[in-house]
């Protein structure tokens, strides 16, 4: 068997070893380190709400979310509602109100 025919299997074996090494347990000291990513508290739940363009019901809707223990909300912002009259002319008033 030539040395060239051994290159591909050797590279595959090396890639497999490197990939499997990420699954092995970490060193004891680093296993106790705090995670560097955001970790939600007792699962945090949220809800999509449609308050954009509805200033009369926003306080009521947000109040209901809090009563139900939903601690974040997701709202839709259509670009055509922000850049309305001309290209480069932005109206952020309603988006600022919702945020």
GIHU-V216560 format. One record per residue. N is the residue number from 1. PHI is phi in whole degrees, -180 to 180 (NA if undefined). NEAR is the number of other C-alpha atoms within 10 Angstrom. Layout:
N PHI NEAR
N PHI NEAR
This chain:
1 NA 5
2 -79 6
3 -68 7
4 -68 8
5 -75 9
6 -93 10
7 -66 11
8 -62 11
9 -63 11
10 -67 11
11 -65 11
12 -63 11
13 -63 12
14 -64 12
15 -62 12
16 -65 11
17 -64 11
18 -65 11
19 -64 11
20 -69 10
21 -65 11
22 -73 9
23 -89 8
24 -73 8
25 -62 8
26 -84 11
27 -62 8
28 -53 8
29 -66 7
30 -80 8
31 -70 10
32 -92 9
33 -67 8
34 -68 7
35 -66 8
36 -93 6
37 -108 6
38 -70 6
39 -122 9
40 -69 8
41 -74 7
42 -28 6
43 -36 7
44 -85 11
45 -117 14
46 -137 15
47 -152 12
48 -80 10
49 -128 15
50 -116 16
51 -104 20
52 -66 19
53 84 14
54 -129 11
55 -64 12
56 -71 9
57 -115 13
58 -62 17
59 -61 13
60 -63 10
61 -65 14
62 -66 16
63 -63 13
64 -66 12
65 -62 18
66 -66 12
67 -59 10
68 -90 10
69 64 12
70 -96 15
71 -107 13
72 -146 14
73 -135 14
74 -122 12
75 -125 14
76 -89 11
77 -118 14
78 -81 10
79 -61 9
80 -67 10
81 -83 15
82 -96 16
83 -105 14
84 -96 12
85 -80 11
86 -154 7
87 -65 7
88 89 9
89 -101 10
90 -110 14
91 -119 14
92 -98 11
93 -55 9
94 -70 16
95 -64 17
96 -63 9
97 -64 12
98 -71 16
99 -76 9
